[in-house]
């Protein structure tokens, strides 16, 4: 049985047009971001370093793109910059040729209120945002960070377990009951009062309603009780549900109508 492995996913994050060094044509290039994940039982758990490439739509030529400067989905163009971030030269057109008076980008007269290629530009979008909407990055936290937060919580609770077992070593029944109470109270109180356990706080994660409002005691209670379902097979079931949910919710989140997001 394969327990550990990796999985790679590709996402289209943008589109550019420039002179291809292979086919020497002014062609469009699709920008693709490839993200790998460390997997546990084929479930993505920990994200690995990603890489971004541009692929020529004419000849298929691929070239690496810096992740820091890659096109961001729906990002607005920067003021005072040219098509690809370089400062435009005074008196020159898009590719260095002097623009003709009264003409648009490619010699056609521009129409008032239209965007680069005649399409009405959308507010807050970049160069190709009007005619080519890109997917936005999900604000919900996936399996990797939540797995690490759960691991940190497990270490903290294990320390409490050792302390309680040592104190009540002569009364094992009392120790077991007290441990169950500590486990239950830890999750309910931390999530209801602070919106996160210690593990989630360390990773700057926060539990909120789907509408973004803080959760209360009822939501924290539901999430804690349903950990018995999500925690089956060492949280493998919860990881599968999170990975296949649109909002990255486990069963407890779905019932309590909560999501895990990055703390602002």
TORKOL-4160 file (C-alpha; in steps of 0.2 Angstrom, whole numbers, padded with zeros to 4 digits, m for minus):
264
<pt num="1" X="0000" Y="0000" Z="0000"/>
<pt num="2" X="0007" Y="0017" Z="m0005"/>
<pt num="3" X="0005" Y="0028" Z="0011"/>
<pt num="4" X="0016" Y="0043" Z="0006"/>
<pt num="5" X="0018" Y="0052" Z="m0011"/>
<pt num="6" X="0016" Y="0068" Z="m0020"/>
<pt num="7" X="0002" Y="0075" Z="m0032"/>
<pt num="8" X="0005" Y="0090" Z="m0044"/>
<pt num="9" X="m0009" Y="0101" Z="m0050"/>
<pt num="10" X="m0009" Y="0114" Z="m0064"/>
<pt num="11" X="m0019" Y="0130" Z="m0064"/>
<pt num="12" X="m0020" Y="0144" Z="m0077"/>
<pt num="13" X="m0016" Y="0160" Z="m0069"/>
<pt num="14" X="m0015" Y="0172" Z="m0084"/>
<pt num="15" X="m0012" Y="0175" Z="m0102"/>
<pt num="16" X="0002" Y="0186" Z="m0111"/>
<pt num="17" X="0006" Y="0191" Z="m0129"/>
<pt num="18" X="0024" Y="0194" Z="m0134"/>
<pt num="19" X="0037" Y="0188" Z="m0147"/>
<pt num="20" X="0040" Y="0170" Z="m0145"/>
<pt num="21" X="0059" Y="0166" Z="m0146"/>
<pt num="22" X="0055" Y="0149" Z="m0155"/>
<pt num="23" X="0042" Y="0153" Z="m0168"/>
<pt num="24" X="0046" Y="0171" Z="m0169"/>
<pt num="25" X="0028" Y="0176" Z="m0169"/>
<pt num="26" X="0018" Y="0189" Z="m0159"/>
<pt num="27" X="0008" Y="0175" Z="m0151"/>
<pt num="28" X="m0002" Y="0173" Z="m0135"/>
<pt num="29" X="0007" Y="0163" Z="m0120"/>
<pt num="30" X="m0003" Y="0154" Z="m0107"/>
<pt num="31" X="0004" Y="0156" Z="m0089"/>
<pt num="32" X="0002" Y="0140" Z="m0079"/>
<pt num="33" X="0006" Y="0138" Z="m0061"/>
<pt num="34" X="0011" Y="0120" Z="m0055"/>
<pt num="35" X="0008" Y="0116" Z="m0037"/>
<pt num="36" X="0014" Y="0100" Z="m0029"/>
<pt num="37" X="0008" Y="0093" Z="m0012"/>
<pt num="38" X="0014" Y="0080" Z="m0001"/>
<pt num="39" X="0001" Y="0066" Z="0000"/>
<pt num="40" X="m0005" Y="0054" Z="0014"/>
<pt num="41" X="m0015" Y="0040" Z="0007"/>
<pt num="42" X="m0017" Y="0050" Z="m0009"/>
<pt num="43" X="m0024" Y="0065" Z="0000"/>
<pt num="44" X="m0014" Y="0082" Z="m0002"/>
<pt num="45" X="m0008" Y="0086" Z="0015"/>
<pt num="46" X="0007" Y="0098" Z="0014"/>
<pt num="47" X="0010" Y="0110" Z="0000"/>
<pt num="48" X="0027" Y="0110" Z="m0008"/>
<pt num="49" X="0036" Y="0124" Z="m0018"/>
<pt num="50" X="0027" Y="0129" Z="m0034"/>
<pt num="51" X="0034" Y="0134" Z="m0051"/>
<pt num="52" X="0026" Y="0145" Z="m0065"/>
<pt num="53" X="0029" Y="0143" Z="m0084"/>
<pt num="54" X="0022" Y="0152" Z="m0099"/>
<pt num="55" X="0017" Y="0141" Z="m0114"/>
<pt num="56" X="0016" Y="0148" Z="m0132"/>
<pt num="57" X="m0001" Y="0144" Z="m0139"/>
<pt num="58" X="0006" Y="0143" Z="m0157"/>
<pt num="59" X="0021" Y="0132" Z="m0155"/>
<pt num="60" X="0020" Y="0125" Z="m0137"/>
<pt num="61" X="0037" Y="0133" Z="m0132"/>
<pt num="62" X="0038" Y="0134" Z="m0113"/>
<pt num="63" X="0048" Y="0146" Z="m0103"/>
<pt num="64" X="0050" Y="0148" Z="m0084"/>
<pt num="65" X="0041" Y="0163" Z="m0075"/>
<pt num="66" X="0046" Y="0170" Z="m0058"/>
<pt num="67" X="0033" Y="0166" Z="m0046"/>
<pt num="68" X="0035" Y="0183" Z="m0038"/>
<pt num="69" X="0031" Y="0192" Z="m0054"/>
<pt num="70" X="0019" Y="0180" Z="m0062"/>
<pt num="71" X="0002" Y="0187" Z="m0067"/>
<pt num="72" X="m0010" Y="0187" Z="m0053"/>
<pt num="73" X="m0029" Y="0183" Z="m0057"/>
<pt num="74" X="m0039" Y="0199" Z="m0059"/>
<pt num="75" X="m0024" Y="0210" Z="m0054"/>
<pt num="76" X="m0024" Y="0228" Z="m0059"/>
<pt num="77" X="m0011" Y="0235" Z="m0070"/>
<pt num="78" X="0002" Y="0246" Z="m0061"/>
<pt num="79" X="0002" Y="0264" Z="m0065"/>
<pt num="80" X="0016" Y="0270" Z="m0076"/>
<pt num="81" X="0021" Y="0253" Z="m0082"/>
<pt num="82" X="0021" Y="0245" Z="m0099"/>
<pt num="83" X="0013" Y="0229" Z="m0104"/>
<pt num="84" X="0024" Y="0218" Z="m0094"/>
<pt num="85" X="0030" Y="0229" Z="m0080"/>
<pt num="86" X="0043" Y="0239" Z="m0090"/>
<pt num="87" X="0042" Y="0258" Z="m0090"/>
<pt num="88" X="0035" Y="0264" Z="m0107"/>
<pt num="89" X="0047" Y="0275" Z="m0117"/>
<pt num="90" X="0041" Y="0292" Z="m0121"/>
<pt num="91" X="0034" Y="0294" Z="m0138"/>
<pt num="92" X="0033" Y="0275" Z="m0142"/>
<pt num="93" X="0019" Y="0263" Z="m0144"/>
<pt num="94" X="0016" Y="0246" Z="m0137"/>
<pt num="95" X="0032" Y="0237" Z="m0145"/>
<pt num="96" X="0043" Y="0253" Z="m0147"/>
<pt num="97" X="0035" Y="0259" Z="m0163"/>
<pt num="98" X="0029" Y="0277" Z="m0163"/>
<pt num="99" X="0010" Y="0278" Z="m0162"/>
<pt num="100" X="0001" Y="0286" Z="m0176"/>
<pt num="101" X="m0010" Y="0301" Z="m0171"/>
<pt num="102" X="m0028" Y="0297" Z="m0170"/>
<pt num="103" X="m0026" Y="0279" Z="m0170"/>
<pt num="104" X="m0028" Y="0265" Z="m0157"/>
<pt num="105" X="m0016" Y="0251" Z="m0152"/>
<pt num="106" X="m0015" Y="0242" Z="m0168"/>
<pt num="107" X="m0020" Y="0257" Z="m0180"/>
<pt num="108" X="m0038" Y="0256" Z="m0178"/>
<pt num="109" X="m0047" Y="0271" Z="m0171"/>
<pt num="110" X="m0051" Y="0268" Z="m0152"/>
<pt num="111" X="m0069" Y="0269" Z="m0147"/>
<pt num="112" X="m0074" Y="0279" Z="m0132"/>
<pt num="113" X="m0078" Y="0269" Z="m0117"/>
<pt num="114" X="m0070" Y="0253" Z="m0123"/>
<pt num="115" X="m0055" Y="0243" Z="m0117"/>
<pt num="116" X="m0040" Y="0237" Z="m0125"/>
<pt num="117" X="m0048" Y="0226" Z="m0139"/>
<pt num="118" X="m0065" Y="0235" Z="m0139"/>
<pt num="119" X="m0072" Y="0226" Z="m0124"/>
<pt num="120" X="m0079" Y="0237" Z="m0110"/>
<pt num="121" X="m0065" Y="0236" Z="m0096"/>
<pt num="122" X="m0071" Y="0229" Z="m0079"/>
<pt num="123" X="m0066" Y="0239" Z="m0063"/>
<pt num="124" X="m0051" Y="0231" Z="m0053"/>
<pt num="125" X="m0046" Y="0220" Z="m0067"/>
<pt num="126" X="m0029" Y="0220" Z="m0077"/>
<pt num="127" X="m0025" Y="0220" Z="m0095"/>
<pt num="128" X="m0035" Y="0205" Z="m0100"/>
<pt num="129" X="m0048" Y="0205" Z="m0086"/>
<pt num="130" X="m0062" Y="0212" Z="m0097"/>
<pt num="131" X="m0062" Y="0198" Z="m0110"/>
<pt num="132" X="m0054" Y="0184" Z="m0100"/>
<pt num="133" X="m0059" Y="0182" Z="m0082"/>
<pt num="134" X="m0047" Y="0172" Z="m0072"/>
<pt num="135" X="m0051" Y="0161" Z="m0056"/>
<pt num="136" X="m0048" Y="0169" Z="m0040"/>
<pt num="137" X="m0038" Y="0162" Z="m0026"/>
<pt num="138" X="m0048" Y="0153" Z="m0013"/>
<pt num="139" X="m0049" Y="0161" Z="0005"/>
<pt num="140" X="m0053" Y="0145" Z="0014"/>
<pt num="141" X="m0039" Y="0135" Z="0022"/>
<pt num="142" X="m0035" Y="0117" Z="0015"/>
<pt num="143" X="m0029" Y="0101" Z="0022"/>
<pt num="144" X="m0010" Y="0106" Z="0025"/>
<pt num="145" X="m0011" Y="0120" Z="0037"/>
<pt num="146" X="m0026" Y="0112" Z="0046"/>
<pt num="147" X="m0016" Y="0096" Z="0048"/>
<pt num="148" X="m0001" Y="0105" Z="0056"/>
<pt num="149" X="m0013" Y="0115" Z="0068"/>
<pt num="150" X="m0021" Y="0098" Z="0073"/>
<pt num="151" X="m0004" Y="0091" Z="0076"/>
<pt num="152" X="0001" Y="0105" Z="0087"/>
<pt num="153" X="m0015" Y="0103" Z="0097"/>
<pt num="154" X="m0012" Y="0085" Z="0099"/>
<pt num="155" X="0005" Y="0088" Z="0106"/>
<pt num="156" X="m0002" Y="0100" Z="0119"/>
<pt num="157" X="m0016" Y="0088" Z="0124"/>
<pt num="158" X="m0004" Y="0074" Z="0125"/>
<pt num="159" X="0006" Y="0084" Z="0138"/>
<pt num="160" X="m0010" Y="0087" Z="0148"/>
<pt num="161" X="m0013" Y="0068" Z="0147"/>
<pt num="162" X="0004" Y="0064" Z="0154"/>
<pt num="163" X="0002" Y="0076" Z="0169"/>
<pt num="164" X="m0016" Y="0070" Z="0173"/>
<pt num="165" X="m0011" Y="0052" Z="0172"/>
<pt num="166" X="0004" Y="0055" Z="0184"/>
<pt num="167" X="m0007" Y="0065" Z="0197"/>
<pt num="168" X="m0021" Y="0052" Z="0197"/>
<pt num="169" X="m0010" Y="0036" Z="0194"/>
<pt num="170" X="m0019" Y="0028" Z="0209"/>
<pt num="171" X="m0036" Y="0032" Z="0202"/>
<pt num="172" X="m0036" Y="0028" Z="0183"/>
<pt num="173" X="m0055" Y="0029" Z="0182"/>
<pt num="174" X="m0054" Y="0047" Z="0188"/>
<pt num="175" X="m0040" Y="0051" Z="0176"/>
<pt num="176" X="m0049" Y="0044" Z="0161"/>
<pt num="177" X="m0064" Y="0055" Z="0165"/>
<pt num="178" X="m0054" Y="0070" Z="0168"/>
<pt num="179" X="m0044" Y="0068" Z="0152"/>
<pt num="180" X="m0061" Y="0067" Z="0142"/>
<pt num="181" X="m0067" Y="0083" Z="0150"/>
<pt num="182" X="m0051" Y="0092" Z="0146"/>
<pt num="183" X="m0051" Y="0086" Z="0128"/>
<pt num="184" X="m0070" Y="0092" Z="0126"/>
<pt num="185" X="m0067" Y="0108" Z="0135"/>
<pt num="186" X="m0051" Y="0112" Z="0126"/>
<pt num="187" X="m0059" Y="0113" Z="0109"/>
<pt num="188" X="m0076" Y="0120" Z="0114"/>
<pt num="189" X="m0070" Y="0134" Z="0125"/>
<pt num="190" X="m0055" Y="0139" Z="0114"/>
<pt num="191" X="m0066" Y="0140" Z="0098"/>
<pt num="192" X="m0081" Y="0148" Z="0106"/>
<pt num="193" X="m0071" Y="0162" Z="0115"/>
<pt num="194" X="m0056" Y="0165" Z="0104"/>
<pt num="195" X="m0062" Y="0157" Z="0087"/>
<pt num="196" X="m0046" Y="0146" Z="0086"/>
<pt num="197" X="m0037" Y="0133" Z="0096"/>
<pt num="198" X="m0018" Y="0135" Z="0101"/>
<pt num="199" X="m0013" Y="0126" Z="0085"/>
<pt num="200" X="m0023" Y="0137" Z="0074"/>
<pt num="201" X="m0017" Y="0153" Z="0083"/>
<pt num="202" X="0001" Y="0147" Z="0080"/>
<pt num="203" X="m0003" Y="0146" Z="0061"/>
<pt num="204" X="m0014" Y="0162" Z="0061"/>
<pt num="205" X="m0030" Y="0152" Z="0057"/>
<pt num="206" X="m0047" Y="0157" Z="0062"/>
<pt num="207" X="m0064" Y="0149" Z="0063"/>
<pt num="208" X="m0079" Y="0160" Z="0057"/>
<pt num="209" X="m0097" Y="0158" Z="0050"/>
<pt num="210" X="m0099" Y="0157" Z="0031"/>
<pt num="211" X="m0103" Y="0175" Z="0031"/>
<pt num="212" X="m0087" Y="0180" Z="0040"/>
<pt num="213" X="m0095" Y="0183" Z="0057"/>
<pt num="214" X="m0088" Y="0176" Z="0074"/>
<pt num="215" X="m0094" Y="0159" Z="0079"/>
<pt num="216" X="m0102" Y="0155" Z="0096"/>
<pt num="217" X="m0104" Y="0141" Z="0109"/>
<pt num="218" X="m0116" Y="0131" Z="0098"/>
<pt num="219" X="m0105" Y="0131" Z="0083"/>
<pt num="220" X="m0090" Y="0126" Z="0094"/>
<pt num="221" X="m0100" Y="0112" Z="0102"/>
<pt num="222" X="m0106" Y="0105" Z="0085"/>
<pt num="223" X="m0088" Y="0105" Z="0078"/>
<pt num="224" X="m0081" Y="0097" Z="0093"/>
<pt num="225" X="m0094" Y="0083" Z="0094"/>
<pt num="226" X="m0092" Y="0079" Z="0076"/>
<pt num="227" X="m0073" Y="0077" Z="0078"/>
<pt num="228" X="m0078" Y="0059" Z="0082"/>
<pt num="229" X="m0083" Y="0057" Z="0064"/>
<pt num="230" X="m0069" Y="0068" Z="0056"/>
<pt num="231" X="m0056" Y="0060" Z="0066"/>
<pt num="232" X="m0059" Y="0043" Z="0060"/>
<pt num="233" X="m0043" Y="0034" Z="0054"/>
<pt num="234" X="m0032" Y="0047" Z="0061"/>
<pt num="235" X="m0042" Y="0062" Z="0053"/>
<pt num="236" X="m0040" Y="0054" Z="0035"/>
<pt num="237" X="m0059" Y="0055" Z="0033"/>
<pt num="238" X="m0059" Y="0073" Z="0038"/>
<pt num="239" X="m0044" Y="0076" Z="0026"/>
<pt num="240" X="m0054" Y="0068" Z="0012"/>
<pt num="241" X="m0070" Y="0078" Z="0015"/>
<pt num="242" X="m0060" Y="0095" Z="0017"/>
<pt num="243" X="m0050" Y="0091" Z="0000"/>
<pt num="244" X="m0066" Y="0088" Z="m0009"/>
<pt num="245" X="m0076" Y="0102" Z="m0002"/>
<pt num="246" X="m0078" Y="0119" Z="m0011"/>
<pt num="247" X="m0075" Y="0129" Z="0005"/>
<pt num="248" X="m0063" Y="0116" Z="0012"/>
<pt num="249" X="m0075" Y="0111" Z="0026"/>
<pt num="250" X="m0075" Y="0095" Z="0036"/>
<pt num="251" X="m0091" Y="0087" Z="0042"/>
<pt num="252" X="m0091" Y="0097" Z="0058"/>
<pt num="253" X="m0090" Y="0113" Z="0048"/>
<pt num="254" X="m0104" Y="0109" Z="0036"/>
<pt num="255" X="m0116" Y="0105" Z="0050"/>
<pt num="256" X="m0111" Y="0120" Z="0060"/>
<pt num="257" X="m0110" Y="0131" Z="0044"/>
<pt num="258" X="m0092" Y="0137" Z="0048"/>
<pt num="259" X="m0076" Y="0139" Z="0038"/>
<pt num="260" X="m0058" Y="0141" Z="0042"/>
<pt num="261" X="m0049" Y="0156" Z="0035"/>
<pt num="262" X="m0033" Y="0166" Z="0038"/>
<pt num="263" X="m0033" Y="0178" Z="0052"/>
<pt num="264" X="m0032" Y="0196" Z="0046"/>
